[in-house]
Amino acid sequence: MKIKVLKIRISDHYQNMDEAVVNDYLYRYEILNINTELIKDDINYWSVLIHYKDKHLSQKASKITVDEENDLSEEEIIIYNKLKIWRSEKADKLKLPSYIIFHNKHLMAIARHKPSQIDDLQHINGLGKARIDKFGAEILKVLENA
C-alpha cells in the first residue's frame, strides 16, 4: 500500500487545478481508502490522504485498443490518439501535466460522442465551462482533422 497527500485549495484560482490532480490519482490508481480534513489557513484547503496501490500494468497502457473495456471503435481509437497527441503538445506548450488539460476518460468521451459544436461539449461529463472556453475550439479542430 502507498500513501499520497494532496490538497485542494478552496479558491477560484486553484481549485480546478487541484481537483484535477486528485481526480488523476483516483483515475490512475486503485484507491484503498481516502481521508479528508478541512484546513483553515490563508487559503483554506482540503487535505486529502489517499491510500492506494498500483493498477495492473495492462490497465496503464498508453495506447488504447479495441479489446479494452472502453470498447471504442477503430475510428474512435484514431480520434482518441489524435486527441492525446494534441493534449501532449498543449501540455508541453503550457508547461503543465497532460491530465490538467484533459483526463483520458474525457478524451475517450469526446472520441465517442464526436461533438461538432462548442455547445455539444457541455454534454460530456466532467468538462466545465472554463475548460470548454479555453480548449473547445481546438478540440473541434482536432476532430475536424481526424
C-alpha positions in Angstrom: 0.0 0.0 0.0 1.2 3.5 -0.8 0.1 6.9 0.6 -0.2 10.2 -1.1 -1.2 13.5 0.5 -2.8 16.1 -1.8 -4.6 19.3 -1.2 -7.5 21.1 -2.8 -7.3 24.8 -2.2 -10.7 26.5 -1.9 -10.0 29.3 -4.3 -11.3 30.1 -7.7 -7.8 30.4 -8.9 -6.5 27.0 -7.7 -9.5 24.7 -7.1 -10.0 23.3 -10.6 -6.3 22.6 -11.0 -6.1 20.9 -7.5 -9.2 18.9 -8.2 -7.7 17.7 -11.5 -4.6 16.4 -9.6 -6.8 14.5 -7.1 -9.0 13.1 -9.9 -5.9 11.9 -11.8 -4.9 9.9 -8.7 -8.4 8.5 -8.5 -8.3 7.5 -12.1 -4.7 6.1 -12.3 -4.5 4.1 -9.1 -6.6 1.5 -7.2 -7.8 3.5 -4.2 -8.0 1.7 -0.9 -9.0 4.5 1.4 -9.4 8.3 1.4 -9.4 10.6 4.4 -10.0 14.3 4.2 -9.8 17.3 6.5 -10.6 20.9 6.0 -7.6 23.0 6.9 -8.1 26.7 7.7 -5.2 28.8 6.5 -4.6 32.0 4.4 -6.3 30.0 1.7 -8.5 27.3 3.2 -7.9 23.8 1.7 -8.9 20.2 1.9 -6.1 17.9 2.9 -6.7 14.6 1.1 -4.9 11.5 2.3 -5.1 8.7 -0.3 -4.1 5.1 0.4 -3.6 3.4 -2.9 -1.9 0.7 -4.9 -0.8 0.5 -8.5 -3.2 -0.9 -11.0 -2.1 -3.8 -13.1 0.3 -2.8 -15.9 -2.3 -3.9 -18.5 -4.6 -1.2 -17.3 -1.9 1.5 -17.7 -1.2 1.0 -21.4 -0.7 4.4 -23.1 -2.4 3.2 -26.3 -5.9 2.1 -26.2 -7.0 -1.0 -28.1 -10.4 -2.2 -29.2 -10.2 -5.0 -26.7 -10.3 -2.8 -23.7 -13.4 -2.3 -21.6 -13.9 1.1 -23.1 -14.7 -0.7 -26.4 -14.0 2.2 -28.7 -14.5 1.6 -32.5 -11.4 1.8 -34.8 -12.5 5.3 -35.8 -12.9 6.4 -32.2 -9.4 5.0 -31.3 -7.9 7.1 -34.1 -9.7 10.2 -32.8 -8.7 9.4 -29.2 -5.0 9.0 -30.2 -5.1 12.3 -32.1 -6.6 14.0 -29.1 -3.9 12.6 -26.9 -1.2 14.0 -29.2 -2.9 17.4 -29.2 -3.2 17.3 -25.4 0.5 16.3 -25.0 1.6 19.2 -27.3 -0.7 21.6 -25.5 0.6 20.5 -22.1 4.2 20.9 -23.2 3.5 24.4 -24.5 1.7 25.4 -21.3 4.3 23.6 -19.1 1.5 21.6 -17.4 0.9 17.9 -16.8 -1.3 16.4 -19.5 -4.0 15.5 -17.0 -4.5 19.1 -16.2 -5.6 19.7 -19.8 -7.9 16.7 -20.0 -8.1 13.3 -18.5 -8.0 10.2 -20.7 -11.7 9.5 -19.8 -12.6 13.0 -21.2 -10.7 12.3 -24.4 -12.4 8.9 -24.8 -15.8 10.5 -24.2 -15.0 13.2 -26.9 -13.9 10.5 -29.3 -17.1 8.5 -28.7 -19.5 11.5 -29.0 -17.7 13.3 -31.7 -19.1 16.8 -30.9 -19.3 19.2 -33.8 -20.1 22.4 -32.0 -18.9 24.0 -28.8 -22.3 23.6 -27.2 -22.0 19.8 -27.7 -19.0 19.7 -25.4 -21.2 20.7 -22.5 -22.9 17.2 -22.7 -19.6 15.4 -21.8 -19.4 14.6 -18.2 -16.5 16.4 -16.4 -16.0 19.2 -19.0 -16.7 22.5 -17.3 -17.3 25.9 -18.9 -13.8 27.1 -18.2 -12.2 24.1 -20.0 -14.6 24.3 -22.9 -14.0 28.1 -23.3 -10.2 27.5 -23.1 -9.8 24.4 -25.3 -13.2 23.8 -27.1 -12.3 25.4 -30.4 -9.0 23.5 -30.6 -10.8 20.2 -29.7 -13.3 20.8 -32.5 -10.4 21.5 -34.9 -8.7 18.2 -34.0 -12.0 16.4 -34.6 -12.4 18.0 -38.0 -8.9 16.9 -39.0 -9.3 13.4 -37.7 
